[in-house]
Amino acid sequence: MDIFLEQLINGLTLGSIYALIALGYTMVYGILRLINFAHGDLFALGAYVGFTILGVVFSSDVRAIWLVLIVIALGATIPVVITSLTIERAAYRPLRTSHRLTTVVSALGAGIVIQNAIMLIWGSRYHAYPGWAVPSGRYEIFGVNITLMQIIILAISLLLMVALYMFVQRTVIGIAIRATATDHDTARLMGINVSGIIRLVFIIGPALGAIAGVMIGLYYRQIHYTMGWSYGLKAFTAAILGGIGNIPGAMLGGLLLGVLEIMGAGYISAAWKDAFVFVILILLLIFRPRGLLGERVAEKV
């Protein structure tokens, strides 16, 4: 049972990161019916920017580790958000009224551009976050070992997910987001700046992805320029699992996917963990194609 609970904690830790990335996919799709395939590479860009800030601004003798974490997490969001808005303006906005396949190709192209830019700037080899920047500490709770880094990731992810949900459900801007996701034309008639809402979505999602990228770098230590594709695919799967366009669904899908992956690796085979996850996804889509919590998308674009 102790081993099972430890695996569960590992799965929830990984799943919370999947959930943060999946929120970017599901928010964009909910409003535009666009699969932003560049989102995974924006997540990777956040990991690399955080790594650079860590190496340039701080040194190993720094004592305020919490300040370091805050600075690199927030600092990573700025270039990622700027890149996201540039892509939205240059690659997506001119194609909003085009065929859906055209926007998919444009999104794939934007992702390839970002991935290759990362490779040209930082190189193709693996980079490692320095060990001194990772908060150390291990605790035993009811016989289950959990690291301080896992606690931080779970706490920050939960805080961000709850904050996003409350923002969308309880604020005026959140009402505008939900109205835009329901019907663009009616939202315009109600005085909502639909283009501004779309830009806001392209700010919130990549910002969460950038923070997730920094947490992945601190948790696994190693980052690579191709990581955006693998994590992005998993996060997109999580969004589908919970119900594409559904914000709580993306959260639930990410957590569930992380648990399934870690349990599959621990109890079946690490070599088959990805196959196990996608088999579960295929079965779910066969019997519940709209995901666990149902699909929510814009009726008109």
N, C-alpha and C positions, 0 to 999 in steps of 0.2 A: 504493500500500500504506500509506503514512503517513496519508493521508486516511482510509482504511478503519479503521486502528487507532485514530485519534482519534475517529471515529464510534463505534467499539466501546467506547472508554472512556466516551464520553458516554452511550451506551446502558446500560452497566453501572452508571453513577452513578445515572441515573434509575431503572433497574430495581431497584437495591438499596433505594431509597425505596419503590417499589411493593411489594417483598417485605416490608418492615417493616409496611406497612399491611395487606397480605394476611394476615399472621400473625394479626391480630385477627379477621378474618373466619373463617379456617379453624379456629382454636381454638374459637370459639363454636359454629360449625356442627358440629364434630367431637363436641362434648359434648351440645348441645341440639338439633341439627338446626334451628337458627334462623339466618336470614340477618339479621345485625345491620346493617340499612341505616343506622342512626345512626352507625356507626363512622367513615364518611368525614367526617361533620360534627364528630365528636370530634377527628379529625386537624386539621380547619380551626381548631377552637377552640384546639388546642395551638399552632398557628402564630400566632394572634392574642394568646394569653397571653404567648408568648415575645416577641412584638413589644412588648407593653406593659411587660413586665419590663425589656426592653432600654432603653426610653425613660424609665422612671421611676427605675430603680436606677442606671443607668450614664450616663456622658457621653462625649463624643467624645475627651476627653483621657486616657481610661483606657489603660493600657499592657498590662495583663494580659489579652490577648484570649482566651487559653485559659481563664482563670477566668470570663470573661464567657460563653463558650460553655457551660461546664459549668453555671453558675448558671441561665441561661435555659432550657437543656434540662431540667434537673431541676425547675426551678420551674414549667415548663409542664405537667409530668406531674401535679402535685398537683390543680389544679382539674379537669383532664380526668378523672382517676381518680374524683374525688368525683362528677362529673357522670355518669360511666359507672355507678357503683354506685347512684346515685339512679335512673337509668333502669332498671337491672336490677330494683331493688326495686319501683318503681312501675308500670313498663310491661310487664315481661317475666315476673316471678315469678308474678303472679296468673294468667297465661295459659299456664303450662307444660303443663297438661293439656288445653288447648283445642285446637281445630282449628288446623292449621298456618297456614292462610290468615289466621286472626285475629292470630297473632303477627307475620306479615309486615306487616299493616296497622298494628299497634302500633309496629313498628320504623320504618316509614315516617313515622308521625306523630311519633315521638320525634326523628327526623332533621330534620323540618320545624321542630319547636320549637327545636332547637339552632341551626339555620341562621338562623331569624328572630331569635333572641336575639342572635346575633353581629351581625346587621344593626342591631338596635336599640341595642346597646352601642357598637359601633365605627363604625357608619354603612355606607352602601352603596357608597362610593367605594373605590378601590384604596388600599392602604397599602404603603409601601416600607420595607423594613429598611434602616437607615443603612449607607452604604458602609464606614464606619470599623469596623463590627463584623464585617465579612467578612474572614477571613484572606487576605492577598494573597500572591502568589508564583506563579510559573509555572516548571515544570521541563521539560527535554527529556530523555526516556528513550528511547534507541535511535531517535532521530529523531522521537519522538511527543511532542507538547506536552500536558502535564497540569497543571492548576492545583492549588494547595494545598487549595482547598475540595473539589475532587473527591477528592483523597487522603483528606481527613478524612471525607467522607461514606462512601467505600468502606470505610475502616478501621473506623469506628464501626458501620456496618451489619453488616459481617462479624463483628465482635466480638459484637454483640448477638445475631445469628442463631446463632452457634456457642454462646454462653452459654445461649440458650434451649434449643437442641437438647440440650446436655449436661445442663441442669437437668431436662428432661423424661425423658431416658433414664437418668440416673445417680443421681438423688436419690429419697428416699422419697416426697416430695410429687409428683415426676414420675411415679412408679409409680402413685400414687393418681389422678393426672390421666388416665393411660392406662387404668387400670381403670374409671374413671367413663365414659370415652369408649367403652368396650367394652359395659358393661352397668350401668345405674344400680342396679337392684335387687340384683344380686350384689355390687356395690361397697358398698352399705349393709350387707349381711349380713357383709361382711368388716370392718366397723367404720369405713368411710370416711365422712367428713362430706361428702356429695355437694353440699349447698348451699354449704358452704365452698369446695369446689373450683370450683364455678361462679362464686362471687364472685371467686376468685383469677384465673380466666380473664378476667373483666371488669376486672381490674386490670392484668394483664400486657399484654393486647392494646392497650387505649387508651393505656397508658404508652408502648409502642413507637410507636403512631400519633402521640402528642404530640411525641416526639423527631423523628419523620419530618417533622412539620409545621414544626418549627423549622428543620430542615435545608433543606426546600424554600424557606422564607422567606429563608434565607441564600444559597441557591444561585441562585434566580431573582429574589430581592429583592422582588418584588411579591406581595401576597396579596389575596384577595378573599373575601367571605363565601360565595360559591357554589363555591369551590374544592373543598369537601368532596365535592360530588356528582361532579365530573369525576374527581378522583383516587380517590375511593372506588369508582367504577365500574370504573376501570382495575385497581385492586387486587383487586376482587372477580373480575374477569376473570382476573387472574393466579392467584388461588386455584383457580379452575375449571381453568385451563390446567395447573397442576401436579397437581391432584387435590384436591378440596375435602375438608377434614378432615385433610389430610396436611401436617404441618409442613414437612418437607423439600420437598414439592411446592410449597408456597406460596413458599418461597425460590427454587426453580428457576423457577417460573412468573413471579415478579416480575422476575427478572433477564432471562429470555427475552423477556418482554413489552417491557421497556425497550429491549432491543437491537433487537427487531423494529420498534418505533415509531421509534427514531432512524434506523435504516437505511432504513425506508420514507420518512421525511421527507427524508433526504439523497440517496437515489438514485432515488426516484420523484417524490414531491411532498409538501411540507409540508401542503398542503391536504387530502391524502388519507391522511395517516398514521394517523388513527383508523380509517378504513374498512379500510385494509390490515391493521391489527392484528386487527380483528374478523372479517375474512374468514379469516385464519389460524386464529382460534379456532373459527369455524364448521366449517371443514374438519377440524380436530382432533377436535371433538366428534362429528362424523359418523363418523369412522373409529376414534376412541378416546374414547368418551363419559365414561369415568371419569378422564380426564386422563392426563398423562404418567406419573406415579408411582402412579396408582390412588387411588380414593376411600376414605377411612377415616372412618366415622361411627358414632355410637352405635347399637347394635342395639335398645335399648329406652330410652324417655324417661319 
